[in-house]
Amino acid sequence: MSKKIILITGASRGIGFATSRYLAGEKHQVLATARSGELLDSLKSYSKRIDCVACDLLDAGSLQKIIDYVRDHNMEIQALIHNAGGLINKPFRELTDQDWNTMWEMNVLSAVRLLRALLPFFAKQAHIVTIGSMGGFQGSSKFPGLSAYSTSKGALSVWSECMAAELKDMGISVNCLCLGAVQTEMFQMAFPGVKAPLKSAEIAEFIGDFALKAHKYMNGKVLPVALGDP
């Protein structure tokens, strides 16, 4: 019998770390992945329900580690919370082509490659939750220095809508949560000195519950999750 798991990317710190701990605490089996094996070790020690694989989603050889682990341990993906990503805070006139390519790779192609590789291992009625940003939500406030980041997160939102349409016949739902201010290292990079109204552990409970339940009621939605500006 296969083992049903919740796969969480970007799990070595912040929201991914907190969401992994929350779901393990709710007695769900979690497969956590991030680039830093050392940081993942501290997560793994939290619960026997957490398996960890250090992997760089931008490297094909490294990505194979997740594929092999899921296959070799007979895992079936019940939910995927794609939280991995990055941020560059730099005025538009200073952004290089490489900066734009980096944001595209980290915030869009990482999700594309991961899903393409693991699609055969998804359970029926599975739920994919991409973690977007209010910076990429149409009509939201935009801020100087975040054009490459916000543009890539906007693309992630549209890709999520497209995947909901493509995977519907497989019984897989896809929704995107565009998060507002949460006290993380990435938030501090975007807004130095600003205190966010939510901590990672607080939003983790919402994300975890959403991943487990929301696909029963919605599919292909891009949802703002924010208390204010930013």
Secondary structure in CASP SS format (residue, H / E / C, confidence):
PFRMAT SS
TARGET T0000
AUTHOR 0000-0000-0000
METHOD secondary structure of the structure
MODEL  1
M C 1.00
S C 1.00
K E 1.00
K E 1.00
I E 1.00
I E 1.00
L E 1.00
I E 1.00
T E 1.00
G C 1.00
A C 1.00
S C 1.00
R C 1.00
G H 1.00
I H 1.00
G H 1.00
F H 1.00
A H 1.00
T H 1.00
S H 1.00
R H 1.00
Y H 1.00
L H 1.00
A H 1.00
G H 1.00
E C 1.00
K C 1.00
H C 1.00
Q C 1.00
V E 1.00
L E 1.00
A E 1.00
T E 1.00
A E 1.00
R C 1.00
S C 1.00
G H 1.00
E H 1.00
L H 1.00
L H 1.00
D H 1.00
S H 1.00
L H 1.00
K H 1.00
S C 1.00
Y C 1.00
S C 1.00
K C 1.00
R C 1.00
I E 1.00
D E 1.00
C E 1.00
V E 1.00
A E 1.00
C C 1.00
D C 1.00
L C 1.00
L C 1.00
D C 1.00
A H 1.00
G H 1.00
S H 1.00
L H 1.00
Q H 1.00
K H 1.00
I H 1.00
I H 1.00
D H 1.00
Y H 1.00
V H 1.00
R H 1.00
D H 1.00
H C 1.00
N C 1.00
M E 1.00
E E 1.00
I E 1.00
Q E 1.00
A E 1.00
L E 1.00
I E 1.00
H E 1.00
N C 1.00
A C 1.00
G C 1.00
G C 1.00
L C 1.00
I C 1.00
N C 1.00
K C 1.00
P C 1.00
F H 1.00
R H 1.00
E H 1.00
L C 1.00
T C 1.00
D H 1.00
Q H 1.00
D H 1.00
W H 1.00
N H 1.00
T H 1.00
M H 1.00
W H 1.00
E H 1.00
M H 1.00
N H 1.00
V H 1.00
L H 1.00
S H 1.00
A H 1.00
V H 1.00
R H 1.00
L H 1.00
L H 1.00
R H 1.00
A H 1.00
L H 1.00
L H 1.00
P H 1.00
F H 1.00
F E 1.00
A E 1.00
K E 1.00
Q E 1.00
A E 1.00
H E 1.00
I E 1.00
V E 1.00
T E 1.00
I E 1.00
G E 1.00
S E 1.00
M H 1.00
G H 1.00
G H 1.00
F C 1.00
Q C 1.00
G C 1.00
S C 1.00
S C 1.00
K C 1.00
F C 1.00
P C 1.00
G C 1.00
L C 1.00
S H 1.00
A H 1.00
Y H 1.00
S H 1.00
T H 1.00
S H 1.00
K H 1.00
G H 1.00
A H 1.00
L H 1.00
S H 1.00
V H 1.00
W H 1.00
S H 1.00
E H 1.00
C H 1.00
M H 1.00
A H 1.00
A H 1.00
E H 1.00
L H 1.00
K H 1.00
D H 1.00
M H 1.00
G C 1.00
I C 1.00
S E 1.00
V E 1.00
N E 1.00
C E 1.00
L E 1.00
C E 1.00
L E 1.00
G C 1.00
A C 1.00
V E 1.00
Q E 1.00
T C 1.00
E H 1.00
M H 1.00
F H 1.00
Q H 1.00
M H 1.00
A H 1.00
F C 1.00
P C 1.00
G C 1.00
V C 1.00
K C 1.00
A C 1.00
P C 1.00
L E 1.00
K E 1.00
S H 1.00
A H 1.00
E H 1.00
I H 1.00
A H 1.00
E H 1.00
F H 1.00
I H 1.00
G H 1.00
D H 1.00
F H 1.00
A H 1.00
L H 1.00
K H 1.00
A H 1.00
H H 1.00
K H 1.00
Y C 1.00
M C 1.00
N C 1.00
G C 1.00
K C 1.00
V E 1.00
L E 1.00
P E 1.00
V E 1.00
A C 1.00
L C 1.00
G C 1.00
D C 1.00
P C 1.00
END
